[in-house]
């Protein structure tokens, strides 16, 4: 039986990636730095993945092995793996470089093929730390559209969206691993950026305005008349600017954006505002989900007030929930030749939010 190693036994790794590799006939080994989680996986020997809406039969994942990343068996598992999936936060990918280099070295000594690694965490060039560290492997990336959650903190069981695919970068030299439900994308960098500036942007609309309006449950916020109306108003604008930027026909990008909105408005997918809104400062980066669409709209001469309101709502959330220095973010915006023309508008909308003004009132000013 072929062997797959999943580094990161969290929600995506266990709830989305593991079922895919099992369906492809691979034996699964989980690696994680969380010793308590690994011990729980060993003790309980199985867990169940259920699906939002109950439209797919739950899957029981068993007959796996699990090791802590600092155990010798972790290196051995990687040395023998046919394919490796990395499912950790993008900021932690670099921490795996030495582990992967050790396994790659042992494979070279044995004369076996190079490791095949898929970095499955949404972000731009997530694999870069491994490449820059000199990991001798075929390193690709995957984009995650699927939401997977842990209903009960103390249990291993998960609940996931029934999403059919894990698209991967198919243009990586030397890539041979063809798995069902893992289509090879010819323009993966474009896809991942479209995902961030469409799905993650629309997620920000729901999360930050939802928090402003007092919601805690994500699906309820997405169906709020004001928030739903704002997403519908943003639909053509986002589809136009993102399609133009990445050379995608408007109709194709429009459908992509509609799918994002439909996902967020699906009440069967239970999620929280907090999970999607946290780390506001990072999400307000110049190349991140809110300021890039704002820049593209401004550069194209589009009306920017609605996008600017989303950025202002993120600033407001950061200020009241995470002690964010809003002025520091606005000063950073001023360093961008296009965004500096939008700073005054974002500041004006932020002041309106501080005064607790109605969303529609702010949009109509």
LOKOL-834452 format. One line per field, with one value per residue (C-alpha): residue number from 1; x, z, y; chain; residue in one letter. Coordinates in steps of 0.1 Angstrom, whole numbers. Last residue first. Example, Ala and Ser with C-alpha at 12.3 -4.5 7.8 and 13.67 -1.06 7.14 Angstrom:
2
k = 2, 1
X = 137, 123
Z = 71, 78
Y = -11, -45
c = A, A
r = s, a
***
This chain:
365
k = 365, 364, 363, 362, 361, 360, 359, 358, 357, 356, 355, 354, 353, 352, 351, 350, 349, 348, 347, 346, 345, 344, 343, 342, 341, 340, 339, 338, 337, 336, 335, 334, 333, 332, 331, 330, 329, 328, 327, 326, 325, 324, 323, 322, 321, 320, 319, 318, 317, 316, 315, 314, 313, 312, 311, 310, 309, 308, 307, 306, 305, 304, 303, 302, 301, 300, 299, 298, 297, 296, 295, 294, 293, 292, 291, 290, 289, 288, 287, 286, 285, 284, 283, 282, 281, 280, 279, 278, 277, 276, 275, 274, 273, 272, 271, 270, 269, 268, 267, 266, 265, 264, 263, 262, 261, 260, 259, 258, 257, 256, 255, 254, 253, 252, 251, 250, 249, 248, 247, 246, 245, 244, 243, 242, 241, 240, 239, 238, 237, 236, 235, 234, 233, 232, 231, 230, 229, 228, 227, 226, 225, 224, 223, 222, 221, 220, 219, 218, 217, 216, 215, 214, 213, 212, 211, 210, 209, 208, 207, 206, 205, 204, 203, 202, 201, 200, 199, 198, 197, 196, 195, 194, 193, 192, 191, 190, 189, 188, 187, 186, 185, 184, 183, 182, 181, 180, 179, 178, 177, 176, 175, 174, 173, 172, 171, 170, 169, 168, 167, 166, 165, 164, 163, 162, 161, 160, 159, 158, 157, 156, 155, 154, 153, 152, 151, 150, 149, 148, 147, 146, 145, 144, 143, 142, 141, 140, 139, 138, 137, 136, 135, 134, 133, 132, 131, 130, 129, 128, 127, 126, 125, 124, 123, 122, 121, 120, 119, 118, 117, 116, 115, 114, 113, 112, 111, 110, 109, 108, 107, 106, 105, 104, 103, 102, 101, 100, 99, 98, 97, 96, 95, 94, 93, 92, 91, 90, 89, 88, 87, 86, 85, 84, 83, 82, 81, 80, 79, 78, 77, 76, 75, 74, 73, 72, 71, 70, 69, 68, 67, 66, 65, 64, 63, 62, 61, 60, 59, 58, 57, 56, 55, 54, 53, 52, 51, 50, 49, 48, 47, 46, 45, 44, 43, 42, 41, 40, 39, 38, 37, 36, 35, 34, 33, 32, 31, 30, 29, 28, 27, 26, 25, 24, 23, 22, 21, 20, 19, 18, 17, 16, 15, 14, 13, 12, 11, 10, 9, 8, 7, 6, 5, 4, 3, 2, 1
X = -228, -248, -225, -222, -260, -263, -240, -257, -235, -219, -198, -167, -180, -184, -148, -137, -156, -138, -104, -111, -120, -89, -67, -80, -56, -27, -39, -27, 9, 13, 32, 0, -15, 13, 3, -33, -21, -1, -31, -52, -29, -46, -56, -70, -108, -116, -90, -87, -125, -125, -96, -115, -146, -125, -112, -148, -159, -132, -145, -180, -166, -144, -163, -143, -116, -95, -66, -91, -107, -74, -61, -93, -91, -55, -63, -89, -75, -38, -10, -9, -15, -49, -53, -23, -37, -71, -57, -91, -121, -128, -126, -143, -173, -180, -188, -217, -219, -256, -265, -250, -246, -208, -207, -232, -210, -179, -197, -210, -174, -163, -193, -184, -148, -158, -183, -157, -131, -99, -67, -56, -60, -91, -109, -101, -113, -145, -156, -150, -171, -199, -203, -197, -234, -245, -221, -234, -270, -261, -245, -275, -301, -282, -277, -240, -243, -264, -240, -211, -225, -214, -234, -233, -236, -199, -190, -210, -194, -160, -167, -192, -172, -139, -152, -160, -123, -111, -132, -124, -90, -76, -91, -80, -45, -45, -58, -33, -4, -18, -19, -18, -38, -34, -66, -65, -98, -81, -44, -16, 19, 44, 58, 93, 91, 62, 35, 6, 1, -27, -65, -80, -114, -149, -160, -185, -179, -165, -174, -147, -143, -111, -129, -119, -127, -161, -174, -140, -143, -136, -142, -131, -116, -81, -54, -26, 11, 40, 75, 95, 122, 157, 149, 172, 160, 149, 126, 112, 106, 90, 64, 36, 41, 10, -13, -38, -22, -18, 20, 22, 55, 69, 101, 128, 130, 149, 187, 189, 213, 191, 161, 180, 189, 152, 142, 168, 158, 121, 128, 151, 126, 96, 98, 96, 60, 50, 39, 19, -2, 1, -11, 19, 11, 37, 36, 51, 64, 93, 117, 88, 78, 114, 118, 86, 98, 127, 104, 106, 75, 53, 41, 7, -3, -35, -58, -89, -108, -146, -164, -199, -223, -228, -259, -259, -261, -225, -205, -193, -156, -153, -123, -102, -75, -86, -53, -30, -49, -50, -13, -7, -30, -12, 22, 13, 43, 23, 28, 0, 6, -20, -20, -29, -58, -69, -100, -76, -57, -89, -103, -70, -69, -103, -109, -75, -52, -78, -89, -55, -31, -3, 22, 2, 23, 10, 21, 13, 0
Z = 25, 12, 24, 59, 63, 50, 77, 105, 126, 158, 163, 161, 128, 114, 124, 106, 75, 75, 80, 51, 29, 39, 32, -3, -23, -3, -16, -52, -45, -15, 14, 26, 33, 58, 76, 77, 94, 120, 126, 134, 162, 169, 205, 195, 200, 200, 176, 155, 150, 140, 116, 100, 97, 80, 55, 48, 45, 20, -2, -2, -8, -37, -68, -97, -115, -123, -100, -72, -77, -79, -47, -28, -40, -27, 6, 17, 11, 17, -4, 17, 49, 66, 71, 93, 115, 117, 133, 143, 120, 106, 138, 157, 134, 140, 117, 110, 74, 71, 71, 36, 32, 32, 6, -17, -15, -25, -53, -66, -68, -89, -111, -117, -123, -152, -166, -164, -184, -164, -172, -136, -130, -153, -136, -101, -111, -128, -104, -74, -89, -101, -67, -45, -47, -39, -10, 4, 1, 21, 48, 50, 49, 74, 57, 60, 97, 104, 86, 107, 141, 166, 153, 170, 140, 141, 144, 112, 95, 103, 96, 67, 46, 56, 42, 10, 8, 17, -10, -37, -31, -15, -40, -70, -55, -51, -87, -103, -86, -97, -134, -149, -121, -115, -101, -67, -64, -77, -70, -96, -79, -107, -101, -115, -123, -106, -132, -116, -87, -67, -66, -36, -48, -39, -10, 14, 41, 72, 107, 130, 157, 177, 209, 237, 218, 206, 172, 155, 121, 84, 57, 22, -4, 4, -23, -28, -32, -49, -36, -54, -28, -18, 10, 3, 31, 4, -11, 23, 32, -2, 0, 10, -23, -18, 9, 16, 34, 17, 10, -11, -8, -31, -16, -42, -56, -38, -39, -3, 6, -13, 7, 39, 28, 20, 55, 71, 49, 57, 94, 90, 69, 91, 110, 77, 73, 106, 93, 66, 93, 91, 67, 49, 28, 20, -8, -14, 22, 33, 44, 58, 80, 91, 100, 122, 137, 152, 173, 171, 149, 173, 157, 145, 127, 108, 109, 114, 98, 101, 73, 78, 49, 28, 27, 64, 61, 71, 68, 95, 99, 126, 146, 152, 173, 205, 223, 193, 182, 218, 222, 190, 202, 236, 218, 197, 173, 147, 123, 110, 90, 65, 43, 8, -13, -31, -9, 20, 5, 1, 36, 52, 34, 45, 82, 94, 78, 76, 112, 128, 124, 109, 88, 67, 56, 28, 21, -8, 0
Y = 594, 564, 537, 550, 553, 517, 505, 524, 547, 535, 567, 545, 531, 566, 574, 543, 554, 588, 570, 547, 576, 596, 566, 560, 582, 567, 533, 541, 552, 527, 543, 560, 525, 520, 552, 539, 507, 527, 549, 519, 507, 474, 466, 432, 434, 471, 484, 452, 452, 489, 484, 454, 476, 503, 477, 466, 502, 508, 480, 497, 532, 523, 533, 520, 540, 510, 520, 525, 491, 474, 491, 483, 447, 446, 463, 438, 403, 410, 426, 458, 439, 444, 406, 406, 434, 417, 385, 372, 379, 344, 324, 351, 353, 317, 288, 264, 254, 244, 281, 285, 322, 319, 292, 310, 342, 323, 304, 338, 350, 321, 324, 361, 351, 328, 353, 381, 361, 355, 374, 377, 415, 418, 389, 403, 438, 427, 400, 422, 450, 427, 410, 440, 451, 415, 414, 447, 434, 402, 425, 448, 420, 398, 364, 365, 375, 344, 321, 334, 330, 357, 386, 421, 444, 453, 416, 409, 439, 424, 387, 389, 414, 397, 364, 382, 392, 357, 342, 367, 383, 352, 327, 349, 349, 311, 306, 330, 313, 279, 287, 252, 236, 199, 183, 166, 148, 116, 116, 121, 122, 128, 163, 166, 203, 220, 229, 211, 234, 217, 218, 199, 189, 177, 199, 183, 209, 194, 183, 169, 142, 142, 152, 176, 208, 197, 209, 209, 226, 220, 246, 236, 259, 249, 255, 231, 237, 218, 208, 181, 176, 186, 211, 240, 263, 287, 261, 251, 288, 295, 267, 292, 311, 333, 320, 292, 263, 229, 226, 195, 176, 149, 135, 127, 92, 65, 61, 50, 78, 103, 91, 97, 132, 140, 128, 151, 180, 175, 177, 207, 226, 220, 252, 271, 261, 277, 312, 294, 277, 240, 214, 200, 169, 143, 117, 83, 83, 60, 87, 108, 79, 73, 110, 109, 76, 94, 115, 153, 156, 137, 105, 91, 59, 54, 24, 46, 74, 70, 88, 104, 98, 128, 151, 156, 194, 199, 167, 143, 132, 105, 96, 64, 49, 66, 61, 68, 99, 111, 107, 126, 154, 156, 157, 187, 189, 169, 141, 120, 88, 76, 44, 54, 39, 70, 73, 73, 103, 123, 114, 125, 159, 172, 164, 152, 178, 205, 203, 197, 168, 189, 170, 145, 115, 93, 57, 35, 0
c = A, A, A, A, A, A, A, A, A, A, A, A, A, A, A, A, A, A, A, A, A, A, A, A, A, A, A, A, A, A, A, A, A, A, A, A, A, A, A, A, A, A, A, A, A, A, A, A, A, A, A, A, A, A, A, A, A, A, A, A, A, A, A, A, A, A, A, A, A, A, A, A, A, A, A, A, A, A, A, A, A, A, A, A, A, A, A, A, A, A, A, A, A, A, A, A, A, A, A, A, A, A, A, A, A, A, A, A, A, A, A, A, A, A, A, A, A, A, A, A, A, A, A, A, A, A, A, A, A, A, A, A, A, A, A, A, A, A, A, A, A, A, A, A, A, A, A, A, A, A, A, A, A, A, A, A, A, A, A, A, A, A, A, A, A, A, A, A, A, A, A, A, A, A, A, A, A, A, A, A, A, A, A, A, A, A, A, A, A, A, A, A, A, A, A, A, A, A, A, A, A, A, A, A, A, A, A, A, A, A, A, A, A, A, A, A, A, A, A, A, A, A, A, A, A, A, A, A, A, A, A, A, A, A, A, A, A, A, A, A, A, A, A, A, A, A, A, A, A, A, A, A, A, A, A, A, A, A, A, A, A, A, A, A, A, A, A, A, A, A, A, A, A, A, A, A, A, A, A, A, A, A, A, A, A, A, A, A, A, A, A, A, A, A, A, A, A, A, A, A, A, A, A, A, A, A, A, A, A, A, A, A, A, A, A, A, A, A, A, A, A, A, A, A, A, A, A, A, A, A, A, A, A, A, A, A, A, A, A, A, A, A, A, A, A, A, A, A, A, A, A, A, A, A, A, A, A, A, A, A, A, A, A, A, A
r = x, x, x, x, x, x, x, x, x, x, x, x, x, x, x, x, x, x, x, x, x, x, x, x, x, x, x, x, x, x, x, x, x, x, x, x, x, x, x, x, x, x, x, x, x, x, x, x, x, x, x, x, x, x, x, x, x, x, x, x, x, x, x, x, x, x, x, x, x, x, x, x, x, x, x, x, x, x, x, x, x, x, x, x, x, x, x, x, x, x, x, x, x, x, x, x, x, x, x, x, x, x, x, x, x, x, x, x, x, x, x, x, x, x, x, x, x, x, x, x, x, x, x, x, x, x, x, x, x, x, x, x, x, x, x, x, x, x, x, x, x, x, x, x, x, x, x, x, x, x, x, x, x, x, x, x, x, x, x, x, x, x, x, x, x, x, x, x, x, x, x, x, x, x, x, x, x, x, x, x, x, x, x, x, x, x, x, x, x, x, x, x, x, x, x, x, x, x, x, x, x, x, x, x, x, x, x, x, x, x, x, x, x, x, x, x, x, x, x, x, x, x, x, x, x, x, x, x, x, x, x, x, x, x, x, x, x, x, x, x, x, x, x, x, x, x, x, x, x, x, x, x, x, x, x, x, x, x, x, x, x, x, x, x, x, x, x, x, x, x, x, x, x, x, x, x, x, x, x, x, x, x, x, x, x, x, x, x, x, x, x, x, x, x, x, x, x, x, x, x, x, x, x, x, x, x, x, x, x, x, x, x, x, x, x, x, x, x, x, x, x, x, x, x, x, x, x, x, x, x, x, x, x, x, x, x, x, x, x, x, x, x, x, x, x, x, x, x, x, x, x, x, x, x, x, x, x, x, x, x, x, x, x, x, x
***
